[in-house]
Amino acid sequence: MTGYVQFVDTAKSFGPVNVVRKTSLGLERNSLVVFLGPSGCGKTTLMRMVGGLDEPSSGSILLGGEKVVRPDRRRGMVFQSYSSFPWLTVEKNIAFGMRYRKDLDAMQKAERIGHYLDLFGLADFAGSYPNRISGGMRQRVAIARTLAAGSDVLLMDEPFGALDALTRERLQVELRQIQIREEKTVIFVTHDVEEAVFLADRIILFSRRPASVVADIDVAAELGADRPLEIRETQKFFELRNKVLHLIRNETGVVV
Amino acid sequence: MSLSDGDSDLFSSLFVFRGRASPLGEFAVSVAAAMLVIALWELAARAGIIAPQFLPSPSRVVVALWTMLTEQNLVWHVAVSTARVWIAFLLAAIMAIPIGIMMSSYRIVGAALEPMIDFIRYLPVPALVPLSIIWFGVGEETKIFLLWLGTFFQLVLLVADDMRRVPQEFVEVARTVGANSRQVMTDVALHWMGPTLLDNLRITLGWCWTYLIIAEIVAADSGIGYVIWTARRFVKTPEVMAGVVVIGLIGLVTDQLLRLLHRRLFRYL
């Protein structure tokens, strides 16, 4: 097994409840991997273990060959709710990502803030508080903060789940573009099949709890790396989406 | 006389379920409601519906208040009571904020302290007057202690709850950008808690004032509680009412000032 992120016989229980079965898996660097599965199946727990926020009950997780033991800025989290700090302006939220970095001086930090404000189209809202901007912008702020922190791996827990359909589509397109441009590894948790197919280079489909891998789908091989919005209307996309849906129904016995 | 369009806008939202805020309209209603209660009270007193030794008219209370201000050094008594309340309250806050935060942050602290605090919280403060006299004598310490007692044990649990409600997502975001436990506390938790913490301080300051009478009947020779208690012994009901009104007015002004501070400090809400 190879990969930048490696699950090595990783299993997790919370007391008597077995949440993740022994799993071995390797995720390539600079790829966008979607963890797909029914609600409560344990996919978020797997992702949290990559973040160092939960500890495996057995086995381990390696990042670049190094064992993950605690959270650090190389693996940044983006959540669905409470994604940006309400008491900080957009600019200061992004700056928060670098607050504890001693390797950057003030000028370098300012440059990075400017870069991410521009990259995410937030420059005009730099002085605004999160309650004055839309939900989509708040998620952009959260992603920008994580990138500004210098994270190699973005761990995204249904980050677009609470957004309206149009904003969600736009952010999906932006996320793919930024992931490629900034050369980041993204683990994206969702139970939305269409979102998974559109975003993923690779979909890992999990069973019901305790989670185990039931399918590993190479989406990039079928849809390519370039994903304009129109790809959602192509036959190839429909076929792949249906294939994933059937897999979920057959393998997990549930409709998501 | 009919209301102009502007006036009707001012008041119309007040009748709507969860209607828009109308600060001026709400202020006008607050003043009008208070005036109405005072007018009804005055009418009831003048009509002799209630005996004056039980409920003197507002005008007699005002006269008593004026006499207390000009002849009985009321301002001094107010200053003494305010100092006692604020010393006790600040002591309670200085202790309750770190202890409450630690109780929610470290389970060992919570497990050790919470049952004891719950136990003491339910004890009525008057029941502890004899003990406090034995411990601290009849000087200022006892008065401050009784006021502190009524505030600290309530506030510490409110602070612990505030800390418990800091979203785990914020804590985890901070940890993944490199914050240690102390930095999570100072850079995230305290900021998140700020608005509710100030609200809880405002509420418990009000509770601190409610214990004033109990604190100032213990061998006191100053303070509004002492004034009220002395007036009661001679059935000087207008003076008793005047003392109560003064406490109410101090509460009203303090509350409004703290609300203003809240709005200034937490503009992002």
Interface residues (C-beta under 8 A of the other chain):
Chain A: G51 G52 L53 P71 D72 R73 R75 G76 M77 F79 S81 Y82 S83 F85 P86 W87 F96 G97 M98 R99 Y100 R101 Y129 P130 N131 A142 R145 T146 A149 S151 L155
Chain B: P167 E169 F170 E172 V173 A174 R175 T176 V177 G178 A179 Q183 D187 V188 H191 W192 G194 F266 R267 Y268 L269
